[in-house]
C-alpha cells in the first residue's frame, strides 16, 4: 500500500488531472482507492496521462518516483 | 410512528431514547430514507469522514516513529483513503441515488471495495488490504452510529437498548440504573435479553425481526413488555396514552408488592400454593422476591441450548444445587430435558424430522439417549440432598414410558449406591400431563406417579391439533376450548382419586381469567412465571372457592370456546379490573 500512497501523494502535488491506465481500466492517479483497486503489482505496465497546466512536471515527478527511485524500495 | 409486534418476555412499560447496540462485525441493515432527508444524510457522511480524519490524525501523531513506525504507515494509508474525494463521492452518490442512510451507504461502498480486493486481486499482499478497508468502515460507522460499543458500560443517561441479538458479554455490563428496557430482533423466552430483562425487572420485547432496521440511536421508543409491542417515534397522543398506562401499571405493581408477604388464601380460607417457573438458576431470587413458595417447573434445556458442547455432570449438578440451596425446604421440581423439537437438536440430526412435535422429543428423546439422560439424573439425585428436589418427566404419553423412565432413575440410584454417593432415596417422581393420551389414562398413570403437573400449552396444542406459532391457525389455539377443559378436569379428578398432588404449570396458570376456573376444578397449586405471581395472588385473595365452583359448573356446561372465553374474561374483570 505504501507505493500507492507515495504515488498518490506525488500526484496530488500538481494541479493537472492524472489518469493511470493498466490497459483495461483507467484510474484517477490522485485517488488512493482507485489506484489500489487498479492493483498494479510489480512488473505491471502502466500508462500515465496528465492534462493541465503542470502536466509535464507531474509526469516528470511520477516517472522519477516509479522508474528512478523505485518508490524508495529495494528491487525484489 | 411505527408499531412493531414481537414477543413480550418481561413485563412493564418504558418510554425513552434508544441506544443501538451492535456487535462490530454486524452488517448495517438497508434502510431507505425520504428524498428530503438525503441532504442531511450526505452531510452526515461528510461529517463522519471529517471526524474520522481528525481522530486518525491525532492517533497517527501519537505513534512514536521508532516503535510505532509500522502502525504509523497503516494510519497514513487510512488517512489517504478518508481524504480520497472519489471514495467520498461514491458514498454520497449512493445516498443520493439509492435513498439510503449514511450508515448503509458507507457500509456497502467500503465492503464492495474490500471484496474487490479479496476476490479480484491475485497478489496476496494487496488482497490482504481488505482488512484495512474493513477497519476504515468500522471507524466511519462508529462516528455515524454515534455510540461506541463500550459506551454501554459508561451510560450517563437512561436508554432503551435495541439490538439484533445481545451477547452475554454485552448484557453483563448493563447498568440497571440506566437501562430502562430491551428490544431485540432475534430471541425467544430463553434469550439472553429476556433473562437479563427479567432479572433486572425491566420491560423487554424480543423477536421483533427487523427492529434494528427501523430504529436509530436516539430515536424515541416505547417498549410495552406486557403486550409485546415496540413503538418507534410515537406521536404525542400515543406518548400521553402510554405515560398514563405506565403510571397505572406502576401503581398496580406497588399495590401488588404490598401483598407479597400475605398468603395466597381465598376469601373463604382455602390456601393455594403459588410456585415459580424458572429456566436459569439465577431466576430463583426473583421467584422469592415475588412471593413464590418454591419452583414448580425448572426447565433444564438451557444447559444444552446456545452452546456447542455437552454439559458435564458437575456443571449440571451445580445448576441444580444452586436452586436447591436457595429454596432449602421449599419444593423445586426439576423437569428432565425437554429436547428434540427445538432447533438445536434438529440441527444436530443427520436429517431433520418432518414433524418434530410428533417426533423424537422430550422423554422419548431421553429414553433413546440414555447416556445423556443418566448424566442428568445423576446430577439431579446428587443435588437432591440439598433441598426438596423432585423429578418430573415431560411429555409422558403412556404408562410404559413412565415405568421405563422410573426404571432408569433406579438404575442411576444403584450406581450411586455402589459409589457411596448420597441422594434422597424417597425423591418424588412425577409426570407432566400434556398429551391427550396421558390425560385419558391419568387414572393409570396416577398409580405410578407421585404427582402430576398439567402442561396446558402442549395439552392445548395436541388436543386441538393447532400449532400456535402458525398464524394461519393460531386463532384456533385456546385453552378455553371445551375439549381441553374436559381433559383438564379429568386429570384433576383422577389425581384427587389417587390422592396425589396435581398442579398447573402452563401459561393458563399465569392468566388471571383462568384462575377461578382452575380453582373451581380443584387445583390448589399453580406454577407460573414469577413476575405474574403477585397479580395471580391478588385474584386468589379476592375470590371464594364457592364462587369458583359455581363458575366452573357453568363453564363446563358451555359448548363453545368463544362463549367460555368471554364468560371467563367478564368474571375476572369484576375481580381485578386493573389487570384488563
Contacts between the chains, C-beta under 8 A, distances in Angstrom:
chain1	res1	chain2	res2	distance
A	1	B	73	8.0
A	1	B	77	4.7
A	1	B	126	7.8
A	1	B	129	5.7
A	1	B	132	7.0
A	2	B	73	6.3
A	2	B	77	7.4
A	4	B	77	7.9
A	5	B	76	6.3
A	5	B	77	5.4
A	5	B	80	5.7
A	8	B	80	6.0
A	9	B	80	7.6
A	28	B	86	5.7
A	30	B	85	8.0
A	31	B	84	5.0
A	31	B	85	7.1
A	31	B	86	4.2
A	31	B	87	7.0
A	32	B	77	7.2
A	32	B	80	4.4
A	32	B	81	5.6
A	32	B	84	5.2
A	32	B	87	8.0
A	33	B	81	6.2
A	33	B	84	5.0
A	33	B	86	6.0
A	33	B	87	4.4
A	33	B	90	7.8
A	33	B	113	6.4
A	34	B	86	5.9
A	36	B	117	7.7
A	36	B	126	6.9
A	36	B	129	6.6
A	37	B	113	6.8
A	37	B	116	5.8
A	37	B	117	7.6
A	39	B	117	8.0
A	39	B	120	7.3
A	39	B	121	4.5
A	39	B	123	6.5
A	39	B	126	5.4
A	41	B	122	7.9
A	41	B	123	4.4
A	41	B	125	7.9
A	41	B	126	6.8
